[in-house]
Amino acid sequence: MVSQDTGVPDAGRPVHTIGSIGSPGRVAASVVSVPQSQSPPARGRILDAAVTYVSEHPGEDMPLRAVCSAAGVQLPTLYHYFGSKRGLLDEVEKIGFQRFMAAKRQVQTSGNFLTDMQRGWDRHIEFAMENPGLYLLMYGQLQPGSINAGRREPEEYTLGQCRKAGQEGILVVSPELAAAHIMCTCIGAALRFIVYGEVDAVLSREILDATLDTVTGSDHRAESPRVTTAARELLLALAEEDVDLAGPELNLLQHWLQRM
């Protein structure tokens, strides 16, 4: 409940998302994109309520009156802080991308391009299935030309990995084109799995493999699928276990396996 005197939630109100109210007159700095000292409690409550609504109602329109009711404010207060419904949704989208990148950075990197792409792909799909409401807002409810900093960050992250692979001679296309291939196919796969309500693991792996084949120039899959599968499994094992090989020997082995 919200106190009629202070306009802030009672101490016993449950916390549903990041950046909710911690104590009267104070907003958790983790959720609001401006410094804590400049963040009135009402703004944080509105944003918190919007994130909760989008998360709990994937793909549905977000009624502003429902958000205001949950935040304990009137519509003019919402417009004062966010300007419009689109302005509020843009802020929710930023939070979605912040959470997405936090999840991506938790993925342990191996230094091996194929292994890291597989791990990053799986985490991307996992995030989409765990957060369908936010993901649909991030990648499904788009405006032409709407490319903000939050949207660029995952692409820049993937591009950085592809540039490193390009320097190592792994790619047969430019790093920019490779990153675009990977992002486009992964987003498309994630949206499909959200629609169907489950991940098709076989389809997911086939899409990833086809994409990696395209950007690395590998065409051996059809000729020797058993060898390809074994090579990929060994690559994963090498990334996760210590082996008695010197650095140059291990790099050479990984390079050969990548070409299979």
N, C-alpha and C positions, 0 to 999 in steps of 0.2 A: 504494500500500500504506500501512498505518497502522503506525507504530512501536509495538512492544509496551511500550516503556519510557515514552514520553511520551504516547501516546494520540492523537497528531495525525498528519496525513498526512505522508508523506515529501515532500521538496522537489520530487521529480520527478512527483508526482501531477498529472494533467491537470485543468484548470479547466473545468467544464461550464456553470456558471451564474454570475449575479452573486452577490456575497456569499460566495464560497468562501474557503477558507483561504489566506491570503497568506504566513504564516510561523508557526512553532510559537508557540502561546500567544496568537495575535492573529487576530481575525475582521474581515473587511472591513466597515466601518461601513455600506456602502451597502445591505446586504441585511437586516440585523437591525433590528427596529423599536425596540430599546432602545439606550441609549448603549453605546459600545464597551466601556467599563470594566466594564459589568455583563453582558457577553455571554461566557459561558464558551465555549471552543472547541467542546465537544460540541454545544451548542445550534445553533451555526452549521452544523456538519457535518450534523446531522439535517435542518435546514431546507433546506440545499443539496441534500441527497439527495432530499428530498420534492419540491422544485421540479423536479428533473431527472426523477424518475419520472413525475410528472404530465405534464410536457412531452413525454416520449417514449412515453407510453401514453395517448393521448387517450380519454377516456370510460371508461377501465377503473378497476376498484377498485384502491386503493393498499394493498398488503400492508405492514403495519408491520414485519414481520420483514425484508422486502426493503430497506426504508428503513434499518433499524438495521444490517443487514449492510453496506450501502453507506457508512454513516456510521461504522462501526467501534464501535458501542455496543450495549448490551443494552436490552431493552424497558423495564425500570425507569427507565433514564436518559431515554428518550423521554417516559414518563409524568411524570417529575419536571419536565421543562421545559414540556410542552405539555398535560398533564392527561389528554388523550384523543386519539383519532384525529381527532375533529371539531375539537379545538383546534389540532392541527397543520395540518389542511386550511384552517382559518380564516387561519392565518399565510401559507400558500401563496397563498390567495386575495388577501390584502392585497398581496403582491408582484405578482400579476397586475394588480391595479388600478393599482399604482404604475407599472408598465411601460406600461399602457394610457394613462394620463394623460400620461406622458412623450411617448408617440407622438402624442397629440392636440395637445399644446402645440407640437410641431414643425411643425404645419401653419401655413403663412403665412396670416394673416388679411388680408382686403381691405377690410373695413368695409362690404361689401355682403352683405346677409343671405342671398340665394339662392346667391351664390358661395361664401360661407363654409360654408353648410349642405352644399353639394355636396362641397366639399373634406373637411369633417369626416366626412361619410358614407363617402366613399371610403376615408379613413384607418381608420375603424372596421372596415369590411369587410376591409381589408388586414390589420389587426392580428389579426382573428379567424382568417383563413386562415393567417397565419404562426405563430400560437400556438393551435392548436385545443385542445390539452390544457388550457392555462390558461383559455381562453375558455369551454370547456364547464364547468369548475369554477366560473367566475365567474357564468355566466348559465344553465347547464343543470342543475347539481346544487344545487338550492335547498331551503331549509327555509322553511316558511311563517312570515312575520314576521321573517325574518332580513335586516335592513337595517342594515348596518354603515356606518361612515364612508367606507370605501373604495367601497362600492356607491353611496353618495350623490354622490360627487364628480363622476362623469361627468354625472349628471343636473343637478347644480348648474351645471356648466360650460355645458351646453346651455341651461339655464334663463336663465343670464346673457345669452346671445346672443339668446334670444327676448324677454327684457325690453327689450333695446335696440331690437329690431325693433318691439316694441309701442309704444315711445315715439316711433318714427318713423312710426307709423301704417300699418305694413305688414301687421300681423296683423288677422284678423277674429275671432279667438278670444283667450282670455286667454293670456299667456305660459306659464302653468303647463300649460294644456291643449296648447298648441303643442309644448312640450318633451316632454310625455308621448307625443304622437303620433309625434314624430321618434324618440325613444328606443325605443318599442315596435316600430315598424316596422323600424328598423335592426337591432335585436337579433334579431327574427324572421327577417329576411333573412339575417343572418350565420349563424344556426344552420342554416338550410336549406342554405346553400352549403357549410358544413362537412360536413353529412350527405352531400351529393352529391359532395363532393370538388373542386368547382370553382365559380367565380363565373360566374353568368349575367349578363353586363354589361347586356344589354337589360332583363331583368327588374329588376335592381337600379335602373337609371335610371328605369324606369316606376314602381316603388314609391316612389322618392324624389320624383319629379315629382307623383304623386298625393297624397302626403303634404303637400308644399309647397303644392299647389293648395288643399288642405283648410284649411290654417292661414292662407293669405293671401287666400282667397276668389277666386282666379283660376279662371275656367271657360272660357278661350279656347282651350285646347289642341285640343279636338275641332273647333272651328270653323275654326281656322287653324293647323294643326300646323307648316306651313313657316315661318310668321311667328314662332311660339313658339320653334321650334328656332333660327332665326336670331337672335332676341332673346337667348336664353341664350348662344349662342356669342359674341355681341358683348359681353355682360356679362363673360364670362370673359376676353375679349381686353382689355377696359378695365381689368380688375383686374391684368393682367400686363404691360401696356405703357403707356408715358407718352403722353398725348394733349395737344394744344394747346388745352385748355379750362380756364377758371377753375373754382375749386372749386364755386361755386353752379351753374354750367352743367353740370359733370360730375355733380353730385348729381341734378340735374333729369333728365338723360338716363338715368341709372341707374334713377331712380324710374319713368320711363316704360317702360323695358325690363322692369322687374320686373312691371309690370301686364299685359304682353303674354302 
